[in-house]
Amino acid sequence: MTLQDFSTYSVFMEVELKALEEKINQFVQVCHDLRADNHYLRQQLATSLNENKQLSVKIDNAKKRLEALLKHIPEHEK
């Protein structure tokens, strides 16, 4: 390999390394974004599960109150 061949090879290699570096940077950014999205979604899920639990308790309490009220209604009015 002559000196000229080596310099051409070096230029192509440099271009490929720059392209690889850019792809790695993009990959790292995507990973960072996905990690942030995942964290946000986990928070949203925890909030939704908590709200669901609270609503289930409210529904259960309302059901118990309705059942208690129905017991006080005379049979002929039902």
C-alpha positions in Angstrom: 0.0 0.0 0.0 1.4 3.3 -1.0 1.3 6.5 1.1 -1.4 7.9 -1.3 -3.5 4.7 -0.8 -3.2 5.0 2.9 -4.3 8.6 3.0 -7.4 7.8 0.9 -8.1 4.9 3.2 -7.7 7.1 6.2 -10.2 9.7 4.8 -12.8 7.0 4.1 -12.2 5.5 7.5 -12.6 9.0 9.1 -15.9 9.5 7.3 -17.2 6.1 8.4 -16.1 6.7 12.0 -17.9 10.1 12.0 -21.0 8.4 10.6 -20.8 5.7 13.3 -20.3 8.3 16.0 -23.4 10.1 14.8 -25.4 6.9 14.8 -24.2 6.1 18.3 -25.1 9.6 19.5 -28.6 9.2 18.0 -28.9 5.8 19.7 -27.9 7.2 23.0 -30.5 10.1 22.6 -33.2 7.6 21.7 -32.3 5.5 24.8 -32.4 8.6 27.0 -35.8 9.6 25.5 -37.2 6.1 26.0 -36.0 6.1 29.6 -37.6 9.4 30.3 -40.9 8.2 28.6 -40.8 5.0 30.6 -40.3 7.0 33.9 -43.3 9.2 33.0 -45.5 6.3 32.0 -44.6 4.5 35.3 -45.7 7.6 37.2 -48.9 7.8 35.2 -49.6 4.1 35.8 -49.1 4.5 39.5 -51.4 7.6 39.6 -54.1 5.7 37.5 -53.9 2.6 39.8 -54.3 4.8 42.8 -57.3 6.7 41.3 -58.8 3.3 40.3 -58.4 2.0 43.9 -60.0 5.2 45.3 -62.9 5.0 42.8 -63.4 1.3 43.7 -63.8 2.2 47.3 -66.3 4.9 46.5 -68.3 2.6 44.3 -68.3 -0.1 47.1 -69.4 2.5 49.7 -72.2 3.7 47.3 -73.3 0.1 46.7 -73.5 -0.5 50.5 -75.5 2.6 51.1 -77.9 1.7 48.2 -78.4 -1.8 49.6 -79.1 -0.3 53.1 -81.6 2.1 51.6 -83.3 -0.7 49.7 -83.8 -2.6 52.9 -85.8 0.2 54.3 -88.2 0.4 51.3 -91.4 -1.7 52.0 -91.9 -4.7 49.7 -95.0 -3.4 48.0 -93.2 -0.2 46.9 -90.3 -2.0 45.3 
